[in-house]
Amino acid sequence: MPRWTRITLTVLTALVGLTAVAGGAALIFGAVASSTLGGAVPDRSFLDGSPFTSYLAPGLVLAVVVGGTQLLAAVLVGRDSRSGPVAAAVAGFGLLIWIFVQMMFIPFSLLQLAYFAAGLAELGLVLLSLGLLRRDRAVAP
């Protein structure tokens, strides 16, 4: 993996992972304390029509699944592990799925756009690291 791609992907997945864990923790704490934490936790009305009655389960998924896969990808890519690109692809797709599902229940926000763009950037960097956009690639006849 080229050095600039590895560094960029490591920083991006680490940043997304840390903010996902923090956001998940805020949702969990808000659900347990029945608080909006000064606006950090969305109004419960966003859960209407969803299978959830509180933000506890979504907070756990955000922190553990989304944040965990992002942080694992950051470590593996940062160490230049052979499984790093696969972990980053899984993390990127997971982030895109999270945003798609979230947008079914929560009205559009610029934060959703930013994280959607981050997921696309992660997948794009994985493609670059695999050399899929090189001009010198051999093309089968």
C-alpha positions as CSV (number, residue, x, y, z in Angstrom):
1,M,0.0,0.0,0.0
2,P,1.5,3.4,-0.9
3,R,2.6,5.4,2.1
4,W,0.3,8.4,1.5
5,T,-2.7,6.1,1.1
6,R,-1.9,4.2,4.2
7,I,-1.5,7.3,6.3
8,T,-4.6,9.0,4.9
9,L,-6.7,5.8,5.4
10,T,-5.3,5.3,9.0
11,V,-6.1,8.9,10.0
12,L,-9.6,8.8,8.4
13,T,-10.6,5.5,10.0
14,A,-9.2,6.5,13.4
15,L,-11.1,9.8,13.3
16,V,-14.4,8.2,12.3
17,G,-13.8,5.4,14.8
18,L,-13.2,7.8,17.7
19,T,-16.2,10.0,16.9
20,A,-18.4,6.9,16.5
21,V,-17.4,5.6,19.9
22,A,-18.0,9.0,21.4
23,G,-21.4,9.4,19.7
24,G,-22.4,5.9,20.7
25,A,-21.4,6.6,24.3
26,A,-23.4,9.8,24.2
27,L,-26.5,7.9,23.0
28,I,-26.0,5.2,25.6
29,F,-25.6,7.7,28.4
30,G,-28.5,9.7,27.2
31,A,-30.7,6.6,27.1
32,V,-29.7,5.5,30.6
33,A,-30.0,9.0,32.1
34,S,-33.0,10.0,30.0
35,S,-31.3,13.1,29.0
36,T,-30.5,14.8,25.7
37,L,-27.1,15.9,27.0
38,G,-27.6,19.4,25.8
39,G,-28.7,18.4,22.3
40,A,-26.0,15.7,21.8
41,V,-28.8,13.0,21.8
42,P,-31.6,13.4,19.2
43,D,-35.1,13.7,20.3
44,R,-36.9,10.4,21.1
45,S,-39.5,11.3,18.4
46,F,-36.9,10.2,15.8
47,L,-37.4,6.7,17.1
48,D,-41.1,6.7,16.1
49,G,-41.5,4.0,13.5
50,S,-38.3,2.3,14.3
51,P,-37.9,-1.0,16.2
52,F,-36.2,0.9,19.1
53,T,-37.8,2.5,22.2
54,S,-34.6,4.2,23.3
55,Y,-31.2,5.1,22.0
56,L,-29.5,2.3,24.0
57,A,-29.3,-0.3,21.2
58,P,-28.4,2.2,18.4
59,G,-25.7,3.6,20.7
60,L,-24.2,0.2,21.3
61,V,-24.2,-0.5,17.6
62,L,-22.7,2.8,16.8
63,A,-20.0,2.5,19.4
64,V,-19.1,-1.2,19.2
65,V,-19.9,-2.1,15.6
66,V,-19.3,1.1,13.6
67,G,-16.6,2.5,15.9
68,G,-15.0,-0.8,16.6
69,T,-14.6,-1.8,12.9
70,Q,-13.2,1.7,12.1
71,L,-10.7,1.5,14.9
72,L,-9.7,-2.0,14.1
73,A,-9.2,-0.9,10.4
74,A,-7.1,2.1,11.6
75,V,-4.8,-0.2,13.6
76,L,-4.4,-2.8,10.8
77,V,-3.9,-0.3,8.1
78,G,-1.5,1.7,10.3
79,R,0.6,-1.4,10.9
80,D,0.5,-2.2,7.1
81,S,-1.1,-5.5,7.8
82,R,-2.2,-7.6,4.8
83,S,-5.7,-7.6,6.2
84,G,-5.8,-3.8,6.5
85,P,-7.5,-3.1,3.2
86,V,-10.2,-5.7,3.9
87,A,-10.8,-4.3,7.3
88,A,-11.0,-0.8,5.9
89,A,-13.5,-2.0,3.2
90,V,-15.7,-3.6,5.8
91,A,-15.5,-0.5,8.0
92,G,-16.3,1.8,5.0
93,F,-19.3,-0.3,3.9
94,G,-20.5,-0.6,7.6
95,L,-20.4,3.2,7.8
96,L,-22.4,3.6,4.6
97,I,-25.0,1.1,5.8
98,W,-25.2,2.9,9.2
99,I,-25.8,6.3,7.4
100,F,-28.4,4.8,5.0
101,V,-30.4,3.2,7.9
102,Q,-30.1,6.4,10.0
103,M,-31.5,8.5,7.2
104,M,-34.6,6.4,7.1
105,F,-35.5,7.7,10.6
106,I,-33.6,11.0,11.2
107,P,-34.0,13.9,8.8
108,F,-31.0,14.9,6.7
109,S,-28.1,16.7,8.3
110,L,-24.7,17.9,7.2
111,L,-23.2,15.5,9.7
112,Q,-24.7,12.6,7.8
113,L,-23.3,13.9,4.5
114,A,-19.9,14.3,6.1
115,Y,-19.9,10.7,7.4
116,F,-21.3,9.4,4.1
117,A,-18.4,11.2,2.3
118,A,-16.0,9.6,4.8
119,G,-17.3,6.1,4.0
120,L,-16.9,6.8,0.3
121,A,-13.4,8.1,0.8
122,E,-12.4,5.0,2.8
123,L,-13.6,2.8,0.0
124,G,-11.9,4.9,-2.6
125,L,-8.6,4.8,-0.7
126,V,-9.0,1.0,-0.5
127,L,-9.4,0.8,-4.3
128,L,-6.4,3.0,-4.7
129,S,-4.3,0.9,-2.4
130,L,-5.2,-2.2,-4.4
131,G,-4.0,-0.6,-7.5
132,L,-7.3,-0.8,-9.3
133,L,-6.8,2.7,-10.9
134,R,-3.3,2.3,-12.1
135,R,-2.7,2.8,-15.8
136,D,-0.1,0.1,-16.1
137,R,-2.5,-2.6,-15.0
138,A,-2.7,-5.6,-17.3
139,V,-6.1,-5.8,-19.0
140,A,-7.3,-9.2,-20.0
141,P,-8.2,-9.5,-23.7
